[in-house]
Amino acid sequence: MLTFLRPALTLLIAFTLITGIAYPLAMTEVAGALFPAQAKGSLVARDGTVVGSALIGQAFAGERYFHPRPSAAGAGYDAAASSGTNLAPTSATLAERLKTDAEALRAAGIEGPIPADAITTSGSGLDPHISPAYALAQLPRVAKARGVDAELVRNLLKVHIEGPQLGVFGEPRVNVLALNMALDKAFAEAAAAPAPGS
C-alpha cells in the first residue's frame, strides 16, 4: 500500500509546488517586467499623487466635471463590491430608477435623446468610460461651470475619444478620469487632483 501511496504523494507535492507556486510567481514577475504599469493596476498619477486607475471608474459630482455612468457597486464605484443591479428588463424597480434618473438629467439641462449609458449601470459597476454621446450631452454644463467656450471643451473631448480596441472590438468611448484631468490641466484649475465626489 505504501509503495503506491508514496509516488502519488510525491507527485502531488511536486505539482503543487510547480503549478501552484513556482509558475504563478514566475508569470507575475514576467508580467511585471513586460507590462509594469498594467501589473501595478494602471494607476493614474498627477503631480506624483495617485488619483485613480485608468481601469476603474470613480464618481465625479461637481458641475465642472464630466460625470461617469451610474454605478451599482456598493455605494457607487466600490471596487470591493463590484456588481451590477441584476434587475431584469421587465423589472418595475429598474423602470422607475431609469425614469427618475432621466428626469434628473433633464432637470440638469440635458436635451435631446438621453444616451443609454447616462442612466444604465455597467455589469461591473466600475466602468471608467462613457460614450461620446453622453460626454457631448454634458458638454454645455461643463463649459458653463468652468466659464470657458464650449468649442474649447469640445476640442478637448474629441482628443479623448478612444476608438474600438484593435480597431474592431467595442465602441468608441471616453475615459472620464483622463478627460477630467485634461480639463483641469487645459484650463489651469488651481484645485487639487480630482477626487471622487468633487
C-alpha positions in Angstrom: 0.0 0.0 0.0 2.8 2.4 1.0 4.5 1.7 -2.3 1.5 3.0 -4.2 0.9 6.0 -1.8 4.4 7.4 -1.8 4.7 8.2 -5.6 1.2 9.7 -5.5 2.0 12.0 -2.6 5.4 12.9 -4.1 3.7 13.8 -7.4 1.0 15.8 -5.6 3.6 17.8 -3.6 5.8 18.3 -6.7 3.0 19.5 -8.9 1.6 21.7 -6.2 5.0 23.4 -5.8 5.4 23.8 -9.6 2.0 24.7 -10.8 0.7 26.3 -7.6 3.7 28.3 -6.5 6.6 28.5 -8.9 4.6 29.0 -12.2 2.3 31.8 -10.8 5.3 33.6 -9.2 7.3 33.4 -12.5 4.3 34.7 -14.5 3.8 37.5 -12.1 7.5 38.5 -12.5 7.3 38.3 -16.3 4.1 40.3 -16.4 5.7 43.0 -14.1 8.7 43.2 -16.4 6.9 43.3 -19.7 3.9 45.4 -18.6 4.9 47.3 -15.4 2.1 49.9 -15.5 -0.6 47.4 -16.1 0.8 45.0 -13.5 0.6 47.7 -10.9 -3.1 48.5 -11.6 -2.9 51.0 -14.5 -2.6 53.7 -11.8 -3.1 57.4 -12.9 -1.0 60.0 -11.1 -1.0 63.8 -11.1 1.9 65.7 -9.5 3.2 62.5 -8.0 -0.1 61.6 -6.3 -2.2 58.7 -7.4 -5.7 59.9 -8.2 -7.2 56.7 -9.6 -6.9 53.9 -12.1 -7.5 54.0 -15.8 -9.5 50.8 -15.4 -11.8 51.7 -12.5 -14.4 54.4 -12.6 -14.9 56.9 -9.9 -17.7 59.3 -9.0 -17.4 62.9 -10.2 -20.4 65.0 -9.0 -19.2 68.6 -9.5 -20.7 70.7 -12.3 -17.2 71.4 -13.6 -16.5 67.7 -14.3 -17.9 65.1 -16.7 -19.9 62.6 -14.8 -19.5 58.8 -15.2 -22.3 56.4 -15.9 -24.3 55.3 -12.8 -22.8 52.6 -10.6 -24.4 49.7 -8.7 -21.2 48.7 -7.0 -21.7 49.1 -3.2 -22.3 52.8 -2.5 -21.1 53.6 -6.0 -17.7 52.7 -7.7 -16.8 50.5 -4.7 -14.2 48.1 -6.1 -14.7 45.8 -3.1 -18.4 45.3 -4.1 -18.2 45.1 -7.9 -21.6 44.1 -9.3 -24.5 45.2 -11.5 -28.1 45.5 -10.3 -29.1 42.2 -11.8 -32.6 43.7 -12.5 -34.4 42.2 -15.4 -35.5 44.5 -18.3 -39.1 43.9 -17.2 -38.4 45.0 -13.6 -40.7 47.7 -12.3 -37.9 48.8 -9.9 -35.5 49.2 -12.8 -38.1 51.1 -14.9 -38.7 53.5 -12.0 -35.0 54.2 -11.4 -34.4 54.8 -15.2 -37.3 57.2 -15.2 -36.1 59.1 -12.1 -32.5 59.3 -13.5 -33.8 60.6 -16.9 -35.8 63.2 -15.1 -32.8 64.3 -13.1 -30.7 64.6 -16.3 -33.5 66.7 -17.9 -33.6 69.0 -14.8 -29.8 69.3 -15.1 -30.2 70.7 -18.7 -29.5 67.7 -20.9 -31.6 68.0 -24.0 -32.3 65.6 -26.9 -32.2 61.8 -26.7 -30.6 60.6 -23.4 -27.7 58.1 -24.1 -28.3 54.7 -22.6 -25.1 54.8 -20.5 -26.3 58.0 -18.8 -28.9 56.1 -16.9 -27.9 52.4 -17.0 -25.2 50.8 -14.9 -22.5 48.6 -16.3 -22.2 44.9 -15.4 -19.3 45.5 -13.0 -20.4 48.9 -11.7 -16.8 50.1 -12.2 -16.8 51.1 -15.9 -14.3 54.1 -16.3 -15.7 55.0 -19.7 -18.8 56.8 -21.1 -20.0 57.1 -24.7 -19.1 60.1 -26.7 -22.8 60.8 -26.9 -23.1 61.1 -23.1 -20.0 63.2 -23.0 -21.4 65.6 -25.6 -24.7 65.8 -23.7 -22.7 67.0 -20.6 -20.5 69.4 -22.6 -22.7 72.6 -22.2 -22.9 72.1 -18.4 -19.1 71.6 -18.0 -18.3 74.6 -20.3 -20.7 76.9 -18.4 -19.5 75.8 -15.0 -15.9 76.4 -16.0 -16.7 79.7 -17.7 -15.0 78.7 -21.0 -16.1 78.5 -24.6 -17.9 75.2 -25.3 -15.9 74.8 -28.5 -12.7 74.6 -26.5 -14.2 71.8 -24.3 -15.5 70.1 -27.5 -12.0 70.1 -29.0 -10.5 68.6 -25.8 -13.3 65.9 -25.8 -12.5 64.9 -29.4 -8.9 64.3 -28.5 -10.0 61.9 -25.7 -12.4 59.8 -27.7 -10.8 56.3 -27.9 -11.7 54.1 -30.8 -12.6 50.4 -30.7 -9.8 48.1 -29.4 -7.7 46.8 -32.2 -10.0 48.8 -34.5 -12.8 46.3 -34.2 -13.7 45.4 -30.6 -16.2 47.5 -28.7 -17.5 51.0 -29.3 -15.8 54.5 -29.2 -15.5 55.6 -25.6 -14.2 58.3 -23.3 -12.2 57.7 -20.1 -13.9 60.0 -17.6 -10.9 60.4 -15.3 -8.5 61.2 -18.1 -10.8 63.7 -19.6 -11.4 65.5 -16.3 -7.7 65.6 -15.6 -7.2 67.1 -19.0 -9.9 69.7 -18.3 -8.1 70.8 -15.1 -4.8 71.0 -16.9 -6.1 72.8 -20.0 -8.0 75.4 -18.1 -5.4 75.8 -15.3 -7.6 75.0 -12.4 -5.9 75.6 -9.1 -7.9 72.8 -7.5 -6.1 69.7 -6.3 -6.3 66.4 -8.1 -9.9 65.5 -8.8 -11.3 63.3 -6.1 -14.4 61.1 -6.1 -17.4 63.3 -5.4 -15.6 66.6 -6.1 
